[in-house]
Amino acid sequence: MPLQKFHYRNLLLGEHDVPLTCIEQIVTINDHKRKQKVLGPNQKLKFNPTELIIYCKDFRIVRFRFDESGPESAKKVCLAIAHYSQPTDLQLLFAFEYVGKKYHNSAGNINGAPPGAGSAAGGGSSQKTPLFETYSDWDREVKRTGASGWRVCSINEGYMISTCLPEYFVVPSSLADQDLKTFSHSFVGRRMPVWSWSHSNGSALVRVAVIKDVLQQRKIDQRICNAVTKSHPQRSDVHKSDLDKTLPNIQEIQAAFVKLKQLCVNEPFEETEEKWLSSLEGTRWLEYVRAFLKHSAELVYMLESKRVSVVLQEEEGRDLSCIIASLVQVMLDPYFRTITGFQSLIQKEWVMAGYQFLDRCNHLKRSEKEAPLFLLFLDATWQLLEQHPAAFEFSETYLAVLCDSTHISLFGTFLFNSPHQRVKQSTEFAISKNIQLGDEKGLRFPSVWDWSLQFTAKDRTLFHNPSYVGKSTPCVQNGSVKPFKRTKKTYSSTLRGLPASPENGLLRDPAFLPRRSSLILRGKPAAPQPAGGQDAGAERYFREWRARPADPHGVLLPQLSGAHIKLWKLCYFRWVPEAQIARGGAITAFHRLSLLADEVDALSRTLRQPGAGPAPPAGQDRSRMYFRARGPHDTPATPDFLSSSFPFSPVGNLCRRSILGTPLSKFLSGAKIWLSTETLATED
């Protein structure tokens, strides 16, 4: 099979480039002396390496051979990579150097940008992603959800109350600013109750940290619950969910991820299938994905059916609650299943809510705080996308690229532990570099949502899901354009999967078992629950939901049986040549659907312009699909360059032990060794 002929690539990276923050481990090997060493910062290397292996956070393994390089050059290269990939300070990351140079190369500009330039990059689309850095962004979100009884609070301007909350957030209207200031001292990290989202029935989703003041705990808790109740039009009760007691903890999630990575990357694929699947189950990763989806679905029942507000409580309120709050909103609000909406959700519930990207992504190689919580959220979102393809505007390629972007230390979006840290660190850096900030609060880093920085307009069309069903499709009747709304029955049979009655999140269908070749985890039978009270109501709600025709713009609930919780192969297997399927995998269906969607778009444009003459061939100019139909009578064939890892890894890449290493001189031809001899003097 030939290498991929398409030109899908990241504009910031070369074909085999690895961002320094994507490097997880560096191993040097000397074949002659049979020695190997894991290189850390400021470590000595006592032998001349013949091979360098770089283990990456995105599951890649890149190997370099030094057969055509001198021994001293090989040692310097290894030590240089180890030195620069493990910085000791946040301001040594690439984003700071980039912003600093951008400013100094832009004479007359403020903060490296023309005066008046906005910071909310729109990713090449006409609709910009709200960053929730301003009062107006929060106010628009409150109005969009129709939340009554809630107000935007500005008492944290200048981060005077809490350094891990945004400057603006939403609180119950019945809580005065003075009350919030008084109560804030009793919460861990001073993270007082913060509104996330409101249902049209008046129920709200709220996040809060644990009350550390034991003596005042009961009083403050009652006061907060009363305020949330008053914000509900029907004054409904409040349901509290203690995530620390309900869900796996951070250490368990990290341990499961390490086992998954060892299984997908380090273990040879020559092992028997039966052992591999049992090993996959032993990692517990899919079990944890299922647990978060199941708990989110239970909270959807409380908000949607019981019509009560939900308070998510967690120790610090900035880890597990990010996942649950986001999944609940994806299931309930179709806006967050669009590209712009999903990006605004991440800004609101992760970036501005103080998720510790710096520590959890381990940008500074301090592994004691590392945890793949954001990846787990993307994995859970992919499960929903896989089960309800017509409900999401974005594709799994978009989710995979978004995951990769967390390892590129250019974007301020995924670089800091909190908005306050961004302002504090960038202000200190600006002062040290004599950068005039003007009225800006810290340096303006590039936003990951400006996808034009990474991909061309053509490549960004791969972010669009061809199965997505819009709210309406225009048609022409008697020369006028009218919206044609699809009936739910049109697509109900294809989106729901097997009709079965759910019981505690599992399908009661013993005949439906996974194939031996499928990479899915069989769910363990759930313990029987008493048929009464809330459990019976939830089961009835789930049963009734699945009995109705599918509505991609309504509530989404996950199928939680082992047959439906799958391994996200595009994310975890894309760099494994042994796992690639030539001209096969999900991309083949994506290819055919894209061609069909492109033809439909072309016909729609023709209908909008009656009497305007023949339409241009399908796939030209305004197409939103990556694969474009050439004509209505062409028989589409699967391109030779497609594989199950498309668009990421061509067959014959540099990964895995079965692939021969590539001489490093091929990549460093004419390049200078950038780490000076003086820097290495103490390490020789």
Residue pairs with C-beta under 8 A, 6 or more apart in sequence:
1 582
1 583
1 640
1 643
1 651
2 640
2 641
3 641
3 650
3 651
3 652
4 641
4 643
4 646
4 647
4 650
4 651
5 639
5 640
5 641
6 641
6 647
8 455
8 459
8 462
8 647
9 15
9 459
10 454
10 455
11 453
11 454
11 455
11 456
12 408
12 410
12 453
12 454
13 19
13 408
16 62
16 654
16 667
18 54
18 56
18 60
18 62
19 94
19 407
19 408
19 409
20 81
20 84
20 85
20 94
20 409
21 85
21 93
21 94
21 361
21 363
21 407
21 408
21 409
22 56
22 57
22 58
22 407
22 408
23 54
23 55
23 56
23 57
23 81
23 85
24 55
24 56
24 57
25 38
25 54
25 55
26 38
26 39
26 52
26 53
26 54
26 55
26 78
26 81
26 82
26 85
27 36
27 37
27 38
27 39
27 52
27 53
27 54
27 55
28 36
28 37
28 39
28 45
28 47
28 49
28 51
28 52
28 53
28 78
29 35
29 36
29 49
29 50
29 51
29 52
29 53
30 36
30 47
30 48
30 49
30 50
30 51
31 50
31 51
32 50
33 47
35 47
37 43
37 45
37 47
39 45
39 78
39 79
39 81
39 82
40 82
40 86
41 82
41 83
41 86
41 88
41 365
42 83
42 683
43 82
43 683
44 683
44 684
45 75
45 78
45 79
45 683
48 71
48 72
48 74
48 75
49 66
49 74
49 75
49 78
50 65
50 66
50 67
50 74
51 63
51 64
51 65
51 66
51 661
52 63
52 64
52 66
52 74
52 77
52 78
52 81
52 664
53 61
53 62
53 63
53 64
54 60
54 61
54 62
54 63
54 64
54 81
55 61
55 265
56 62
56 407
57 361
57 362
57 407
58 403
58 404
58 407
58 575
59 261
59 264
59 265
59 571
59 572
59 574
59 575
59 576
60 575
60 655
61 265
61 575
61 655
61 656
61 657
62 654
62 655
63 654
63 657
63 659
63 661
63 662
64 661
64 662
64 663
64 664
64 667
65 660
65 661
65 662
65 663
65 664
66 73
66 74
66 77
66 663
66 664
67 663
68 663
68 664
68 665
69 77
69 663
69 664
69 665
73 673
74 664
76 673
76 675
76 677
76 680
77 664
77 668
77 673
79 675
79 680
79 683
80 673
80 674
80 675
83 675
83 679
84 675
85 365
86 364
86 365
87 93
87 364
88 364
89 364
90 96
90 358
90 363
90 364
90 416
90 421
90 425
91 425
91 428
91 429
93 363
93 409
93 415
94 409
94 410
95 409
95 410
95 411
95 412
95 415
95 445
95 446
96 426
96 429
96 443
98 410
98 446
99 112
99 426
99 429
99 443
99 444
99 445
100 429
100 433
100 435
102 112
103 109
103 111
103 112
103 433
103 435
103 443
104 433
104 435
106 112
106 113
106 114
109 115
110 436
110 437
110 438
110 440
111 435
111 436
111 437
111 438
111 440
111 443
111 444
112 435
112 443
112 444
113 444
118 128
119 131
119 133
119 444
119 447
120 128
120 129
120 130
120 131
120 447
120 449
121 128
121 129
121 446
121 447
121 449
121 450
121 452
121 453
122 128
122 129
122 449
122 450
123 129
123 339
123 343
123 449
123 450
123 451
123 452
123 460
124 450
124 451
124 452
124 457
124 460
125 339
125 340
127 340
128 340
129 340
129 343
129 344
129 347
129 447
129 449
130 137
130 140
130 141
130 344
130 347
130 348
131 137
131 347
131 351
131 352
131 447
132 138
132 141
132 166
132 168
132 344
132 347
132 348
132 351
132 352
133 166
133 167
133 352
133 419
134 168
135 152
135 154
135 168
137 168
138 152
138 168
138 169
138 170
139 152
141 170
141 344
141 348
142 150
142 151
142 152
142 170
142 195
142 198
144 335
145 197
145 198
145 199
145 200
145 333
146 198
146 200
147 170
147 195
147 198
147 204
147 231
148 202
148 231
148 233
149 172
149 173
149 174
149 202
149 230
149 231
149 232
149 233
150 170
150 171
150 172
150 173
150 195
150 198
150 204
150 231
151 170
151 171
151 172
151 173
152 168
152 169
152 170
153 168
153 169
153 170
153 171
153 177
153 180
154 167
154 168
155 161
155 177
155 180
155 181
156 162
156 165
156 166
156 167
156 168
156 169
157 167
157 168
158 167
159 165
159 167
159 419
159 420
159 423
161 180
161 181
161 184
161 190
161 192
162 184
162 189
162 190
162 191
162 192
163 189
163 418
163 420
163 421
164 189
164 190
164 191
164 316
164 318
164 354
164 417
164 418
164 420
165 190
165 191
165 192
165 194
165 353
165 354
165 418
166 352
166 353
166 354
166 419
167 419
169 194
169 195
170 194
170 195
171 180
171 192
171 193
171 194
171 195
171 227
172 193
172 195
172 227
172 228
172 230
172 231
173 230
173 231
174 226
174 227
174 230
174 231
175 227
179 223
180 192
183 192
183 220
183 223
183 224
184 190
184 192
185 213
186 211
186 212
186 213
186 216
186 217
186 220
187 208
187 209
187 210
187 211
187 212
187 317
188 209
188 210
188 211
188 212
188 315
188 316
188 317
189 209
189 316
189 317
189 318
189 354
191 207
191 208
191 209
191 316
191 317
191 318
191 354
192 208
192 209
193 206
193 207
193 208
193 224
193 227
193 228
193 311
194 206
194 207
194 208
194 317
194 353
195 204
195 205
195 206
196 204
196 205
196 206
196 207
196 312
196 325
196 329
196 348
196 349
197 204
197 205
197 325
197 328
197 329
197 332
197 333
198 204
198 205
199 303
199 304
199 307
199 332
201 304
201 307
202 232
202 233
202 234
202 236
202 307
203 232
203 236
203 302
203 303
203 304
203 306
203 307
203 308
203 309
203 310
204 228
204 231
204 232
204 309
204 310
205 299
205 303
205 309
205 310
205 312
205 325
205 328
205 329
206 228
206 309
206 310
206 311
206 312
207 311
207 312
207 314
207 317
207 321
207 325
207 353
208 224
208 311
208 312
208 313
208 317
209 313
209 314
209 315
209 316
209 317
209 318
210 244
210 313
210 314
210 315
210 316
210 317
211 217
211 220
211 221
213 220
224 311
225 238
225 240
225 311
228 238
228 309
228 311
229 235
229 236
229 237
229 238
229 309
231 309
232 308
232 309
234 307
236 306
236 307
236 308
236 309
237 308
238 308
238 309
238 310
238 311
239 299
239 302
239 306
239 308
239 309
239 310
239 311
240 310
240 311
240 313
241 295
241 299
241 310
241 311
241 312
241 313
241 324
242 313
242 314
243 295
243 312
243 313
243 314
243 320
243 321
243 324
244 313
244 314
244 315
244 320
246 295
247 291
247 292
247 295
247 320
247 324
248 256
248 284
248 288
248 291
250 319
250 320
250 371
250 373
251 371
252 284
252 288
253 288
253 371
253 372
253 373
253 376
254 370
254 371
254 372
256 283
256 284
256 285
256 287
256 288
257 285
257 371
257 372
257 375
257 376
259 282
259 283
259 284
259 285
260 280
260 283
260 285
260 572
263 276
263 279
263 280
263 283
264 572
264 573
264 576
265 576
267 276
267 279
268 657
269 276
269 576
269 578
269 579
271 279
273 516
273 517
274 516
277 519
280 286
280 519
280 521
280 567
281 287
281 521
281 522
286 520
286 521
286 565
286 566
286 567
287 521
288 376
289 376
289 379
289 380
289 383
289 565
290 505
290 521
290 523
290 560
290 565
292 323
292 324
292 327
292 376
292 377
292 380
293 327
293 380
293 383
293 384
293 558
293 560
293 565
294 505
294 558
294 560
295 324
296 324
296 327
296 328
296 331
296 380
296 558
297 331
297 505
297 542
297 557
297 558
297 560
298 538
299 310
299 324
299 328
300 328
300 331
300 332
300 555
300 557
301 537
301 538
301 541
301 542
302 308
302 310
303 309
303 310
303 328
303 332
304 332
304 541
304 555
305 537
305 538
305 541
306 537
310 328
312 321
312 324
312 325
313 321
314 320
314 321
318 353
318 354
318 355
318 356
319 355
319 356
319 360
319 371
319 373
320 373
322 349
322 350
322 353
322 355
322 373
322 374
322 377
323 373
323 376
323 377
323 380
325 349
326 336
326 345
326 346
326 349
326 350
326 377
327 377
327 380
327 381
327 384
329 336
329 345
329 349
330 336
330 337
330 342
330 345
330 381
330 384
330 556
331 384
331 555
331 556
331 557
331 558
332 555
333 341
334 341
334 391
334 552
334 553
334 554
335 341
336 342
336 344
336 345
337 391
337 392
337 393
337 394
337 556
338 393
338 394
339 393
339 394
339 398
339 463
339 464
342 381
342 394
343 449
347 413
347 449
350 357
350 374
351 357
351 413
351 414
351 419
352 419
354 417
354 418
354 419
355 373
355 374
355 417
356 369
356 417
356 418
357 363
357 374
357 406
357 414
357 415
357 416
357 417
358 364
358 415
358 416
358 417
358 421
359 366
359 369
359 370
359 417
360 369
360 370
360 371
360 372
360 373
360 374
361 370
361 374
361 406
361 407
361 414
362 369
362 370
363 409
363 415
374 403
374 406
374 414
375 403
375 406
378 399
378 402
378 403
378 571
379 568
379 571
381 399
382 396
382 399
382 568
382 571
383 558
383 564
383 565
383 566
383 568
384 391
384 392
384 556
384 558
385 391
385 392
385 394
385 395
385 396
385 399
385 465
386 396
386 566
387 497
387 558
387 559
387 564
388 495
388 550
388 552
388 556
389 465
389 467
389 468
389 495
390 467
390 468
390 469
390 491
390 494
390 495
390 550
390 552
391 468
391 469
391 495
391 552
391 553
391 556
392 465
392 468
393 464
393 465
393 468
394 463
394 464
394 465
395 462
395 463
395 464
395 465
395 590
396 568
396 570
396 571
396 586
397 462
397 463
397 570
397 647
398 462
398 463
399 571
400 570
400 571
400 574
400 648
401 454
401 455
401 463
402 448
403 571
405 411
405 413
405 414
405 448
405 454
406 414
409 415
410 445
410 446
410 453
411 445
411 446
411 447
411 448
412 422
412 443
412 444
412 445
412 446
412 447
413 445
413 447
413 448
413 449
414 448
415 422
415 445
416 422
416 425
422 442
422 445
423 441
423 442
424 442
425 442
426 442
426 443
426 445
427 437
427 441
427 442
427 443
429 435
429 443
430 436
430 437
430 442
430 443
435 443
437 443
446 453
451 460
451 463
452 460
458 626
459 626
459 647
461 623
461 624
461 625
461 626
462 626
462 647
464 624
464 625
464 626
466 590
466 593
466 594
466 596
466 597
466 625
467 593
468 552
469 486
469 491
469 552
469 553
471 485
471 553
472 483
472 484
472 485
472 486
473 483
473 484
473 485
473 486
473 604
474 481
474 482
474 483
474 484
474 604
474 607
474 608
475 481
475 482
475 483
475 484
475 607
476 482
476 607
476 608
476 610
479 610
481 607
481 608
488 549
488 550
488 551
489 549
491 550
491 552
492 549
492 550
495 550
495 552
496 546
496 550
497 559
497 564
498 507
498 509
498 512
499 546
500 507
500 508
500 509
500 512
500 546
501 507
501 508
501 543
501 546
502 508
502 539
502 542
502 543
502 546
502 559
502 560
503 526
503 539
504 526
504 527
504 528
504 529
504 535
504 539
505 526
505 560
505 561
506 523
506 525
506 526
506 560
506 561
507 559
507 561
507 563
507 564
509 561
512 561
512 563
513 522
513 563
514 520
514 522
514 562
514 563
518 566
519 566
519 567
519 569
520 562
520 563
520 564
520 565
520 566
520 567
521 562
521 565
521 566
521 567
522 562
522 563
523 560
523 561
523 562
523 563
523 565
524 562
529 535
529 539
530 536
531 539
542 557
545 555
545 557
546 557
558 564
567 573
569 579
569 585
569 644
570 586
570 644
570 645
570 648
573 579
573 580
573 644
573 645
574 645
574 648
574 649
575 645
575 648
575 649
575 653
575 655
575 656
576 655
576 656
577 649
577 651
577 652
577 653
577 655
577 656
577 658
577 659
578 656
578 658
579 644
579 645
580 643
580 644
580 645
580 649
580 651
581 643
581 644
582 643
582 651
583 638
583 639
583 640
583 642
583 643
584 643
584 644
585 643
585 644
585 645
585 646
586 644
587 642
587 643
587 644
587 646
588 638
588 642
590 627
591 627
591 636
591 638
591 639
591 642
592 636
594 625
594 626
594 627
594 628
595 625
595 627
595 628
595 629
595 636
596 629
597 624
597 625
598 618
598 619
598 623
598 625
598 627
598 628
598 629
599 618
599 629
599 632
601 618
601 622
601 623
601 624
601 625
602 615
602 616
602 617
602 618
602 619
602 623
602 629
603 615
605 615
605 622
606 615
609 615
617 630
617 631
618 628
618 629
618 630
618 631
618 632
619 625
619 628
619 629
619 630
620 628
629 636
641 650
643 649
643 650
643 651
649 655
652 659
653 659
654 661
654 662
